[in-house]
């Protein structure tokens, strides 16, 4: 396993087998509160991962024992002028957009607190695996703002507009079992197993065609919010990028020869 650090607070681990990379939030002294510097590092790490054709799946993890991420660094923001906050905005947006626009499947491994921007980082992933210690929520209105890392758009796409409205307007925290029941997280695992289970899922995902994975993710993301006819056109365009690829030829050949595919990735 190789490691690459992006600034002081973000680490990327590339696992030698399986084409899986970890994007690690590593600011334990602040429970991974997202400062300006950390936001910039998350965006930089996402750019690097998106450009790495050897990576087929990404797992977003945390080094803190009791928190995935508690959201924006409000201690930093307490000293901000309005001008400072305005200057910070594109930097913080870049972090959330970076995770959201990863071209490969992304899995969040959540334990402990995932609040505000922390939960938005998880929502930006395709699948959320949480252990039973997880507590999630979007409490921004309780401190005078709104979810600004995609929460008002991503949450209703998961759970519906009315449910998202109740959660955002009330600013309430939701514990793991209820979070699973409401669809705020996708898999609920035993305490301390979120990273292990997320990596296992990512490994299974990464065993599939890299061309197919990128195309399927593109179709899923671009098709959201479109009417059915337009969505099917998005799907058809994505299908065409796979249909004449080396991966498609190898996949069909491997199926007929009853062997494991050796994906060319093109």
C-alpha positions as CSV (number, residue, x, y, z in Angstrom):
1,X,0.0,0.0,0.0
2,X,1.3,3.4,-1.0
3,X,0.5,6.7,0.8
4,X,0.4,10.3,-0.5
5,X,-0.4,13.2,1.7
6,X,-2.3,16.3,0.5
7,X,-1.5,19.0,2.9
8,X,-1.5,18.3,6.6
9,X,-5.0,16.9,7.0
10,X,-5.7,14.6,4.0
11,X,-4.1,11.3,3.1
12,X,-4.6,9.1,0.1
13,X,-3.9,5.4,0.4
14,X,-3.6,3.3,-2.8
15,X,-4.1,-0.4,-2.0
16,X,-1.7,-2.6,-4.0
17,X,-4.4,-5.0,-4.9
18,X,-7.9,-4.4,-6.1
19,X,-7.6,-0.9,-7.6
20,X,-9.1,0.7,-4.5
21,X,-8.0,4.0,-3.0
22,X,-8.8,5.5,0.3
23,X,-9.4,9.2,0.7
24,X,-8.6,9.7,4.4
25,X,-9.8,12.6,6.6
26,X,-6.9,13.1,9.0
27,X,-7.5,16.0,11.3
28,X,-8.2,14.2,14.5
29,X,-7.5,17.1,16.9
30,X,-10.5,18.9,15.4
31,X,-12.7,15.8,14.7
32,X,-12.0,16.4,11.0
33,X,-13.7,19.8,11.0
34,X,-13.2,21.2,7.5
35,X,-11.0,24.2,7.5
36,X,-10.0,26.2,4.5
37,X,-6.7,24.3,4.2
38,X,-8.4,20.9,4.6
39,X,-11.0,21.8,2.0
40,X,-8.3,22.7,-0.5
41,X,-6.6,19.4,0.3
42,X,-9.7,17.3,-0.3
43,X,-10.2,19.0,-3.6
44,X,-6.6,18.3,-4.6
45,X,-6.8,14.7,-3.6
46,X,-10.0,14.2,-5.6
47,X,-8.4,15.7,-8.7
48,X,-5.5,13.3,-8.4
49,X,-7.8,10.3,-7.8
50,X,-10.0,11.2,-10.7
51,X,-7.0,11.3,-13.0
52,X,-5.5,8.0,-11.9
53,X,-6.8,5.4,-14.3
54,X,-5.6,2.6,-12.1
55,X,-8.2,3.6,-9.4
56,X,-11.6,2.0,-9.9
57,X,-13.2,2.8,-6.6
58,X,-12.6,5.2,-3.7
59,X,-13.5,4.8,0.0
60,X,-13.8,8.0,2.1
61,X,-12.6,7.2,5.6
62,X,-11.6,8.9,8.9
63,X,-8.8,8.5,11.3
64,X,-10.8,9.8,14.3
65,X,-12.2,7.1,16.6
66,X,-15.4,9.0,17.4
67,X,-16.1,11.0,14.3
68,X,-16.2,10.8,10.6
69,X,-16.4,14.6,10.2
70,X,-18.2,17.2,12.3
71,X,-18.6,19.7,9.4
72,X,-17.3,23.2,8.9
73,X,-14.6,24.5,11.2
74,X,-16.7,27.0,13.1
75,X,-13.7,28.1,15.2
76,X,-12.0,29.3,12.1
77,X,-15.1,30.9,10.8
78,X,-15.6,32.8,14.1
79,X,-12.8,35.1,13.2
80,X,-13.9,35.6,9.6
81,X,-15.1,38.9,8.2
82,X,-17.8,38.8,5.5
83,X,-15.1,39.2,2.9
84,X,-13.1,36.2,4.4
85,X,-16.2,34.0,4.2
86,X,-16.9,35.0,0.7
87,X,-13.3,34.2,-0.3
88,X,-13.5,30.8,1.4
89,X,-16.7,29.8,-0.4
90,X,-15.2,28.6,-3.7
91,X,-12.6,26.7,-1.7
92,X,-15.1,24.8,0.4
93,X,-17.4,24.2,-2.6
94,X,-14.4,22.6,-4.3
95,X,-14.0,20.0,-1.6
96,X,-17.7,18.8,-1.8
97,X,-17.8,19.1,-5.6
98,X,-14.5,17.1,-5.8
99,X,-16.0,14.2,-4.0
100,X,-19.3,14.4,-5.9
101,X,-17.6,14.5,-9.2
102,X,-15.2,11.6,-8.7
103,X,-15.6,9.6,-12.0
104,X,-15.4,6.3,-10.2
105,X,-17.8,4.8,-7.6
106,X,-17.2,6.3,-4.1
107,X,-18.1,4.6,-0.8
108,X,-18.3,6.5,2.5
109,X,-17.3,4.7,5.7
110,X,-19.0,6.5,8.5
111,X,-18.7,6.1,12.3
112,X,-19.5,8.5,15.1
113,X,-20.5,12.0,14.2
114,X,-21.1,12.9,10.5
115,X,-22.8,16.3,10.8
116,X,-23.3,19.3,8.6
117,X,-20.5,19.3,6.0
118,X,-19.3,16.0,7.3
119,X,-22.6,14.3,6.3
120,X,-22.5,16.2,3.0
121,X,-19.2,14.6,2.2
122,X,-20.8,11.2,2.8
123,X,-23.9,12.2,0.7
124,X,-21.6,13.1,-2.1
125,X,-20.5,9.5,-2.3
126,X,-22.5,6.8,-4.1
127,X,-23.0,4.5,-1.1
128,X,-22.8,5.1,2.6
129,X,-21.7,2.3,4.9
130,X,-22.2,3.2,8.6
131,X,-21.6,1.4,11.9
132,X,-23.9,1.5,14.8
133,X,-22.1,4.5,16.5
134,X,-23.0,6.8,13.6
135,X,-24.9,10.0,14.2
136,X,-25.8,12.0,11.1
137,X,-27.6,15.2,10.4
138,X,-27.6,18.6,8.8
139,X,-27.9,21.1,11.7
140,X,-26.8,24.2,9.7
141,X,-30.0,26.3,10.4
142,X,-29.3,26.0,14.1
143,X,-26.2,28.2,13.5
144,X,-27.8,30.6,11.1
145,X,-26.8,29.2,7.7
146,X,-28.1,26.4,5.4
147,X,-26.4,23.2,4.2
148,X,-24.0,24.5,1.6
149,X,-22.1,21.4,0.5
150,X,-24.9,19.9,-1.5
151,X,-27.2,18.9,1.3
152,X,-30.3,20.6,0.2
153,X,-30.0,18.9,-3.2
154,X,-28.5,15.5,-2.4
155,X,-30.6,14.6,0.7
156,X,-34.0,15.0,-1.1
157,X,-32.7,12.8,-3.9
158,X,-32.1,10.1,-1.3
159,X,-35.2,10.4,0.9
160,X,-37.7,12.6,-0.8
161,X,-38.4,16.3,-0.4
162,X,-40.7,16.1,2.6
163,X,-38.4,13.9,4.7
164,X,-35.4,16.1,3.7
165,X,-37.3,19.2,4.7
166,X,-38.1,17.8,8.1
167,X,-34.5,16.9,8.8
168,X,-33.0,20.1,7.5
169,X,-35.6,22.4,9.2
170,X,-35.5,20.7,12.5
171,X,-31.6,20.4,12.5
172,X,-32.0,17.1,14.3
173,X,-29.4,14.4,14.7
174,X,-30.3,10.9,13.6
175,X,-28.7,7.9,15.2
176,X,-27.6,4.9,13.1
177,X,-30.6,2.6,13.3
178,X,-33.1,5.3,12.3
179,X,-30.7,6.6,9.7
180,X,-30.8,3.2,8.0
181,X,-34.5,3.1,8.3
182,X,-34.9,6.5,6.7
183,X,-32.4,5.8,3.9
184,X,-29.8,8.3,5.2
185,X,-27.2,5.5,5.1
186,X,-27.3,2.4,2.9
187,X,-25.6,-0.3,5.0
188,X,-25.5,-0.7,8.7
189,X,-22.7,-2.7,10.2
190,X,-21.4,-3.6,13.6
191,X,-19.4,-1.1,15.7
192,X,-15.9,-0.5,14.2
193,X,-16.5,-2.3,11.0
194,X,-17.5,0.6,8.7
195,X,-14.0,0.9,7.1
196,X,-13.5,-2.8,6.7
197,X,-17.0,-3.3,5.1
198,X,-16.7,-0.3,2.9
199,X,-13.3,-1.5,1.6
200,X,-14.7,-4.9,1.0
201,X,-17.6,-3.4,-1.0
202,X,-15.2,-1.2,-2.9
203,X,-13.1,-4.2,-3.7
204,X,-16.1,-6.1,-5.2
205,X,-17.0,-3.0,-7.2
206,X,-13.4,-2.6,-8.5
207,X,-13.4,-6.2,-9.8
208,X,-15.7,-5.0,-12.6
209,X,-14.9,-3.2,-15.9
210,X,-13.3,0.2,-15.3
211,X,-14.9,1.5,-18.5
212,X,-18.2,0.2,-17.4
213,X,-18.0,1.6,-13.9
214,X,-17.2,5.1,-15.1
215,X,-19.9,5.0,-17.7
216,X,-22.5,3.6,-15.2
217,X,-21.7,6.3,-12.7
218,X,-21.9,9.0,-15.4
219,X,-25.4,7.7,-16.5
220,X,-26.6,7.5,-12.9
221,X,-25.5,11.0,-12.0
222,X,-26.4,12.8,-15.2
223,X,-29.8,11.1,-15.4
224,X,-31.0,12.3,-12.0
225,X,-33.8,14.9,-12.3
226,X,-34.4,14.3,-16.0
227,X,-37.6,12.9,-17.4
228,X,-37.5,9.3,-18.5
229,X,-37.0,10.0,-22.2
230,X,-34.1,12.3,-21.5
231,X,-32.6,9.9,-19.0
232,X,-32.7,7.1,-21.4
233,X,-30.8,9.2,-23.9
234,X,-28.1,9.8,-21.2
235,X,-28.0,6.0,-20.6
236,X,-27.7,5.3,-24.4
237,X,-24.8,7.7,-24.7
238,X,-23.0,6.1,-21.7
239,X,-23.8,2.6,-23.2
240,X,-22.1,3.6,-26.5
241,X,-18.9,4.4,-24.6
242,X,-18.8,0.9,-23.4
243,X,-20.2,-1.1,-26.3
244,X,-17.2,-0.7,-28.5
245,X,-14.5,-0.7,-25.8
246,X,-11.8,-3.2,-25.2
247,X,-13.4,-4.0,-21.8
248,X,-16.7,-5.1,-23.5
249,X,-14.8,-7.4,-25.9
250,X,-12.8,-8.9,-23.0
251,X,-15.9,-9.2,-20.8
252,X,-17.8,-11.2,-23.4
253,X,-14.8,-13.3,-24.2
254,X,-14.1,-14.1,-20.6
255,X,-17.7,-15.0,-20.0
256,X,-17.7,-17.5,-22.9
257,X,-14.3,-18.9,-21.9
258,X,-15.4,-19.2,-18.2
259,X,-12.5,-17.3,-16.9
260,X,-11.9,-14.1,-14.9
261,X,-11.7,-11.0,-17.1
262,X,-8.4,-9.2,-17.5
263,X,-9.8,-5.7,-18.1
264,X,-7.7,-3.5,-20.5
265,X,-9.5,-0.4,-19.1
266,X,-10.2,1.1,-22.4
